[in-house]
Amino acid sequence: MSARPHPWLMLALSTLGQSASSAAVNGPAFLIPALHDGGLSLGEAGWIAAAPIAGSMLTLVLWGAVVDAIGERFVLVSSLSLTAASLGAAAALHDSTVLLGLLLLVAGAAAAGTSSASGRVVVGWFPPRRRGTAMGVRQMAQPVGVGLAAVAVPVVAAQSGVGAALVLPTAFAAATALACALWVLDPPRPQRPTDVAASNPYRGSSYLNRIHAVSMLLVIPQFTVWSFMLVWLQVGREWSPGAAGGLVAVAQVLGAVGRIAAGNLSDRVGSRTRPLRWVAVAAGLTMVSVGVTIRADWAVAVPLIVLASMITVADNGLAFTAVAERAGPFWSGRALGLQNTGQYLTAAAVPPVIGLLIPLWGYGLAFGLTGLFPLLAAPLVPRDETEIGT
């Protein structure tokens, strides 16, 4: 096809693809109450929730290399199709805890491909001065996917079982794979240099490594809230599954808005890293406040945790865009894969570790301590190395 596609159509399709991937990877966290009611300990259920995250961690760099070598459309379609197949198998074989965990691991490994591919579609089709806002829209895919899962998965799991709940992200991934196959086009690239290795953006600069480290620290409170906000509302506040899932969904929508606002701010100030530093400080202070108010059993803990859910996700688009811009078109697939590998490596440990700490320390102390990590991340944020042009 010779006609240039509309950038916003490419953005919509990449956002849809990442939403389906996010629902697949993060949706199992909302099975924790049903798995716990079915006889698993909170720690064991946390391991099941962490399985797709761990699977994603294993293949992100590999998928990024495929994006660099072959292209975005191929990876989007392949990734989402394999995700749907794996989730469908998990839905059918969920009675075995071991098989459920393994198949969710495979689903996460398959879903990882959409991350680099969908991000590259946005970077490739939008100019730099609109890219932060566009990437903020694309990054809202994650909270939207999580929000959809939060509304549907716990309710269906409580009423019809774990298998029925897994059918939902299966259908989402399959439908999105078809849409991407029909309409996504790879963005144009400059001519490939003769020595791609010589343009390695990691040589002679700590910029990318510092962004990776900052993002790993910031993901700790984010996944703590995502994994255990629902359980805290149901157990600690005695909310129904529907009401708790509804509030989590609202929080995810607010998180989506926050990502767009952060991306737009980065376009306006001409920097990805300054807003990233501001978000880190705000996330740390908010999580500490959440911990204090939960421990004191104050009602304000509920709106504060909603606010925390919004702030703790606002950094992702900023860091993702900074990495893609710094790495360039022939390294960004692998760089984005490394970026997400670090985040998923950390995120995979969050549900089981926090699941073990909550019975020992309580929700307040466990949540509040995660606020220390963003405060440690703030001084590690590098100065911009890449000028944002027009």
Phi, psi and omega per residue, in radians:
M1 nan 2.183 -3.065
S2 -1.574 -0.409 -3.114
A3 -1.188 2.437 3.108
R4 -1.317 2.192 -3.126
P5 -1.272 2.749 3.099
H6 -1.255 2.252 -3.108
P7 -0.974 -0.617 -3.095
W8 -1.243 -0.471 3.018
L9 -1.180 -0.758 3.093
M10 -1.090 -0.676 3.100
L11 -1.124 -0.746 -3.140
A12 -1.089 -0.752 -3.122
L13 -1.214 -0.701 3.106
S14 -1.171 -0.627 3.087
T15 -1.160 -0.738 3.098
L16 -1.077 -0.757 3.118
G17 -1.086 -0.756 3.124
Q18 -1.205 -0.548 3.070
S19 -1.100 -0.765 3.120
A20 -1.118 -0.714 3.101
S21 -1.113 -0.736 3.139
S22 -1.115 -0.725 3.099
A23 -1.083 -0.646 3.137
A24 -1.206 -0.736 -3.054
V25 -1.388 -0.705 -3.046
N26 -1.726 -0.307 -3.140
G27 -0.999 -0.686 3.133
P28 -1.027 -0.330 3.064
A29 -1.078 -0.501 -3.118
F30 -1.474 0.029 2.978
L31 -1.541 -0.132 -3.058
I32 -0.962 -0.836 3.123
P33 -1.040 -0.746 -3.139
A34 -1.177 -0.717 3.105
L35 -1.142 -0.666 3.108
H36 -1.147 -0.746 3.085
D37 -1.130 -0.477 -3.139
G38 -1.410 -0.007 3.034
G39 2.077 -0.149 3.105
L40 -1.406 2.582 3.030
S41 -1.253 2.886 3.125
L42 -1.082 -0.661 3.097
G43 -1.144 -0.740 3.112
E44 -1.123 -0.764 3.093
A45 -1.087 -0.613 3.081
G46 -1.098 -0.638 3.086
W47 -1.132 -0.699 3.082
I48 -1.077 -0.762 3.121
A49 -1.113 -0.543 -3.108
A50 -1.430 -0.259 -3.046
A51 -1.008 -0.872 3.131
P52 -1.153 -0.526 3.084
I53 -1.151 -0.753 3.104
A54 -1.116 -0.687 3.104
G55 -1.072 -0.735 3.103
S56 -1.068 -0.709 -3.128
M57 -1.026 -0.592 -3.060
L58 -1.272 -0.412 -2.971
T59 -2.126 0.003 -3.058
L60 -1.048 -0.791 -3.130
V61 -1.183 -0.695 3.106
L62 -1.061 -0.822 3.089
W63 -1.076 -0.679 3.117
G64 -1.076 -0.684 3.093
A65 -1.137 -0.639 3.101
V66 -1.152 -0.697 3.078
V67 -1.056 -0.811 3.133
D68 -1.050 -0.651 -3.025
A69 -1.528 -0.657 -2.982
I70 -1.951 -0.851 3.141
G71 2.456 2.916 -3.000
E72 -1.312 -0.777 -3.055
R73 -1.074 -0.788 3.130
F74 -0.991 -0.773 -3.100
V75 -1.215 -0.730 3.122
L76 -1.016 -0.856 -3.093
V77 -1.163 -0.793 -3.135
S78 -1.105 -0.806 -3.100
S79 -1.062 -0.857 -3.086
L80 -1.212 -0.604 3.112
S81 -1.154 -0.787 3.115
L82 -1.152 -0.606 3.090
T83 -1.094 -0.816 3.138
A84 -1.060 -0.737 3.139
A85 -1.107 -0.741 -3.125
S86 -1.187 -0.749 3.118
L87 -1.142 -0.657 3.092
G88 -1.073 -0.707 3.089
A89 -1.155 -0.687 3.110
A90 -1.104 -0.678 3.110
A91 -1.104 -0.663 -3.104
A92 -1.332 -0.507 -3.009
L93 -2.017 0.453 -3.012
H94 -1.216 -0.268 -3.116
D95 -1.126 -0.447 3.063
S96 -1.599 2.035 -3.127
T97 -1.063 -0.678 -3.133
V98 -1.139 -0.834 3.129
L99 -1.128 -0.679 3.108
L100 -1.022 -0.838 3.132
G101 -1.100 -0.749 -3.125
L102 -1.146 -0.748 -3.127
L103 -1.213 -0.603 3.046
L104 -1.190 -0.590 3.038
L105 -1.052 -0.801 3.125
V106 -1.134 -0.712 3.113
A107 -1.048 -0.744 3.098
G108 -1.124 -0.692 3.109
A109 -1.087 -0.671 3.120
A110 -1.244 -0.751 -3.062
A111 -1.158 -0.365 -3.067
A112 -1.058 -0.435 -3.087
G113 -1.126 -0.482 -3.091
T114 -1.207 -0.405 -3.043
S115 -1.111 -1.056 3.140
S116 -1.131 -0.727 -3.052
A117 -1.132 -0.819 -3.111
S118 -1.204 -0.636 3.085
G119 -1.127 -0.682 3.139
R120 -1.191 -0.587 3.078
V121 -1.038 -0.764 -3.127
V122 -1.183 -0.839 -3.130
V123 -1.069 -0.634 -3.091
G124 -1.311 -0.517 -3.054
W125 -1.770 -0.111 -3.128
F126 -2.069 2.454 3.079
P127 -1.255 2.790 -3.031
P128 -0.957 -0.719 -3.054
R129 -1.304 -0.152 3.029
R130 -1.982 -0.050 -2.981
R131 -1.252 -0.653 3.136
G132 -1.083 -0.784 3.104
T133 -1.136 -0.781 3.138
A134 -1.090 -0.729 3.114
M135 -1.200 -0.545 3.033
G136 -1.082 -0.689 3.069
V137 -1.122 -0.795 3.127
R138 -1.095 -0.699 -3.126
Q139 -1.200 -0.335 3.067
M140 -1.193 -0.194 3.096
A141 -1.021 -0.648 -3.094
Q142 -1.160 -0.935 3.097
P143 -1.143 -0.537 3.085
V144 -1.150 -0.785 3.095
G145 -1.064 -0.753 3.099
V146 -1.139 -0.710 -3.141
G147 -1.096 -0.757 3.088
L148 -1.069 -0.734 3.107
A149 -1.137 -0.657 -3.119
A150 -1.138 -0.628 3.140
V151 -1.232 -0.749 -2.951
A152 -1.690 -0.766 -2.953
V153 -1.092 -0.888 -3.098
P154 -1.135 -0.608 -3.136
V155 -1.199 -0.838 3.132
V156 -1.133 -0.695 3.119
A157 -1.095 -0.695 3.133
A158 -1.204 -0.594 -3.076
Q159 -1.566 -0.680 -2.985
S160 -2.182 -0.072 3.080
G161 1.825 2.941 -3.068
V162 -1.122 -0.718 -3.116
G163 -1.049 -0.800 3.133
A164 -1.105 -0.672 3.139
A165 -1.126 -0.578 -3.124
L166 -1.325 -0.279 3.084
V167 -1.130 -0.537 -3.082
L168 -1.103 -0.965 3.099
P169 -1.165 -0.437 3.066
T170 -1.071 -0.871 -3.129
A171 -1.136 -0.666 3.128
F172 -1.061 -0.823 -3.126
A173 -1.138 -0.711 -3.120
A174 -1.133 -0.790 -3.129
A175 -1.131 -0.663 -3.123
T176 -1.245 -0.609 3.066
A177 -1.035 -0.726 3.128
L178 -1.131 -0.766 3.140
A179 -1.077 -0.729 3.136
C180 -1.178 -0.643 3.109
A181 -1.110 -0.595 -3.085
L182 -1.396 -0.632 -2.879
W183 -2.224 -0.284 -3.114
V184 -1.300 2.402 3.022
L185 -2.157 2.462 3.092
D186 -1.156 2.414 3.077
P187 -1.237 2.732 3.116
P188 -1.183 2.627 3.090
R189 -2.229 2.672 3.000
P190 -1.201 2.974 3.125
Q191 -1.107 2.348 -3.109
R192 -1.155 2.279 3.117
P193 -1.175 2.704 -3.123
T194 -1.164 -0.561 3.129
D195 -2.141 1.528 -3.113
V196 -1.131 -0.621 -3.100
A197 -1.084 -0.552 -3.110
A198 -1.187 -0.370 3.142
S199 -1.618 0.298 -3.131
N200 -0.945 2.021 -3.051
P201 -1.285 -0.156 3.121
Y202 -1.449 -0.241 -3.115
R203 -1.376 2.235 3.027
G204 1.331 0.193 -3.128
S205 -2.645 2.456 3.090
S206 -1.692 0.061 -3.020
Y207 -0.960 -0.967 -3.078
L208 -1.148 -0.704 3.138
N209 -1.107 -0.650 3.111
R210 -1.210 -0.673 3.063
I211 -1.079 -0.757 3.115
H212 -1.036 -0.788 -3.110
A213 -1.136 -0.754 3.123
V214 -1.050 -0.778 -3.102
S215 -1.135 -0.614 3.089
M216 -1.109 -0.724 3.124
L217 -1.186 -0.673 -3.084
L218 -1.275 -0.370 -3.102
V219 -1.321 -0.287 -3.085
I220 -1.133 -0.937 3.082
P221 -1.161 -0.571 3.141
Q222 -1.037 -0.869 -3.094
F223 -1.355 -0.387 3.007
T224 -1.114 -0.820 3.128
V225 -1.150 -0.800 -3.123
W226 -1.052 -0.731 -3.032
S227 -1.390 -0.548 -2.951
F228 -2.174 -0.018 3.040
M229 -1.065 -0.781 -3.136
L230 -1.066 -0.812 -3.119
V231 -1.142 -0.718 3.132
W232 -1.093 -0.729 3.126
L233 -1.100 -0.692 -3.110
Q234 -1.335 -0.731 -3.059
V235 -1.568 -0.868 -3.066
G236 -1.346 -0.565 -3.118
R237 -1.939 -0.067 3.079
E238 1.068 0.705 3.061
W239 -1.476 2.720 3.056
S240 -1.294 2.769 3.095
P241 -0.986 -0.701 -3.135
G242 -1.145 -0.777 -3.137
A243 -1.175 -0.741 3.141
A244 -1.134 -0.779 3.113
G245 -1.102 -0.638 3.109
G246 -1.107 -0.732 3.129
L247 -1.185 -0.681 3.085
V248 -1.069 -0.696 3.117
A249 -1.111 -0.740 3.092
V250 -1.062 -0.744 3.128
A251 -1.081 -0.658 3.133
Q252 -1.199 -0.657 3.078
V253 -1.095 -0.763 3.078
L254 -1.084 -0.633 3.072
G255 -1.101 -0.657 3.087
A256 -1.102 -0.762 3.108
V257 -1.088 -0.704 3.131
G258 -1.098 -0.629 3.122
R259 -1.175 -0.724 3.104
I260 -1.107 -0.773 -3.140
A261 -1.079 -0.715 3.129
A262 -1.142 -0.717 3.110
G263 -1.136 -0.728 3.108
N264 -1.127 -0.672 3.099
L265 -1.083 -0.700 -3.137
S266 -1.146 -0.609 3.048
D267 -1.119 -0.715 -3.063
R268 -1.237 -0.706 -3.103
V269 -1.549 -0.107 3.118
G270 1.224 0.533 -3.111
S271 -2.649 2.419 3.003
R272 -1.578 -0.546 -2.968
T273 -1.506 -0.526 3.095
R274 -1.098 -0.866 3.052
P275 -1.079 -0.539 3.095
L276 -1.086 -0.710 3.114
R277 -1.153 -0.707 3.121
W278 -1.109 -0.714 3.133
V279 -1.131 -0.684 -3.131
A280 -1.056 -0.800 3.133
V281 -1.112 -0.784 -3.127
A282 -1.113 -0.698 3.137
A283 -1.111 -0.751 3.141
G284 -1.091 -0.834 -3.116
L285 -1.130 -0.657 -3.123
T286 -1.193 -0.742 -3.134
M287 -1.164 -0.652 3.053
V288 -1.066 -0.731 3.112
S289 -1.114 -0.682 3.083
V290 -1.049 -0.812 -3.137
G291 -1.067 -0.771 -3.131
V292 -1.105 -0.774 -3.069
T293 -1.276 -0.568 3.055
I294 -1.177 -0.761 -3.122
R295 -1.125 -0.594 3.111
A296 -1.446 -0.084 -3.131
D297 1.036 0.753 3.074
W298 -1.612 2.484 -3.121
A299 -1.124 -0.431 -3.127
V300 -1.132 -0.208 3.101
A301 -1.061 -0.553 -3.119
V302 -1.163 -0.954 3.084
P303 -1.121 -0.515 3.117
L304 -1.168 -0.671 -3.139
I305 -1.263 -0.494 3.011
V306 -1.148 -0.761 3.087
L307 -1.080 -0.740 3.119
A308 -1.092 -0.677 3.101
S309 -1.080 -0.546 3.114
M310 -1.334 -0.810 -3.037
I311 -1.268 -0.672 -3.033
T312 -1.217 -0.198 3.082
V313 -1.802 -0.109 -3.021
A314 -1.215 -0.323 -3.087
D315 -1.380 -0.413 -2.932
N316 -1.063 -0.796 -3.131
G317 -1.148 -0.651 3.126
L318 -1.084 -0.851 -3.126
A319 -1.171 -0.705 -3.118
F320 -1.090 -0.773 3.133
T321 -1.161 -0.730 3.134
A322 -1.051 -0.738 3.137
V323 -1.139 -0.815 -3.115
A324 -1.085 -0.737 -3.117
E325 -1.192 -0.705 -3.132
R326 -1.228 -0.660 -3.044
A327 -1.347 -0.545 3.130
G328 1.462 3.016 -2.962
P329 -1.225 -0.293 -3.091
F330 -1.874 -0.011 3.071
W331 -2.231 -0.195 -3.002
S332 -1.170 -0.513 3.087
G333 -1.057 -0.858 3.120
R334 -1.210 -0.687 3.133
A335 -1.122 -0.740 3.088
L336 -1.172 -0.590 3.050
G337 -1.099 -0.754 3.077
L338 -1.132 -0.700 3.111
Q339 -0.997 -0.863 -3.108
N340 -1.316 -0.493 3.082
T341 -1.077 -0.797 3.106
G342 -1.059 -0.730 3.124
Q343 -1.139 -0.779 -3.120
Y344 -1.234 -0.583 3.069
L345 -1.027 -0.775 3.091
T346 -1.225 -0.795 -3.083
A347 -1.100 -0.596 -3.133
A348 -1.097 -0.501 -3.136
A349 -1.459 -0.311 -3.021
V350 -1.154 -0.928 -3.094
P351 -1.017 -0.839 3.135
P352 -1.165 -0.671 -3.116
V353 -1.205 -0.852 3.119
I354 -1.148 -0.600 3.082
G355 -1.096 -0.505 3.060
L356 -1.421 -0.570 -3.081
L357 -1.343 -0.583 -3.070
I358 -1.029 -0.823 3.103
P359 -1.097 -0.465 -3.121
L360 -1.468 -0.740 -2.984
W361 -1.948 -0.358 -3.047
G362 1.645 2.810 -3.104
Y363 -1.111 -0.705 -3.051
G364 -1.061 -0.891 -3.108
L365 -1.196 -0.713 -3.138
A366 -1.106 -0.778 3.115
F367 -1.167 -0.786 -3.055
G368 -1.108 -0.658 -3.123
L369 -1.150 -0.462 3.118
T370 -1.189 -0.298 3.089
G371 -1.203 -0.278 3.123
L372 -1.231 -0.521 -3.052
F373 -1.193 -0.759 3.048
P374 -1.094 -0.591 3.118
L375 -1.174 -0.573 3.036
L376 -1.245 -0.537 -3.086
A377 -1.277 -0.576 -3.007
A378 -0.924 -0.846 -3.130
P379 -1.270 -0.194 3.120
L380 -1.475 -0.242 -3.113
V381 -1.101 2.200 -3.098
P382 -1.371 2.907 2.979
R383 -1.325 2.703 3.123
D384 -1.095 2.336 3.013
E385 -1.838 -0.324 -3.072
T386 -1.910 2.057 3.105
E387 -1.252 2.318 3.114
I388 -1.487 1.950 -3.092
G389 -1.589 -2.811 -3.114
T390 -1.652 nan nan
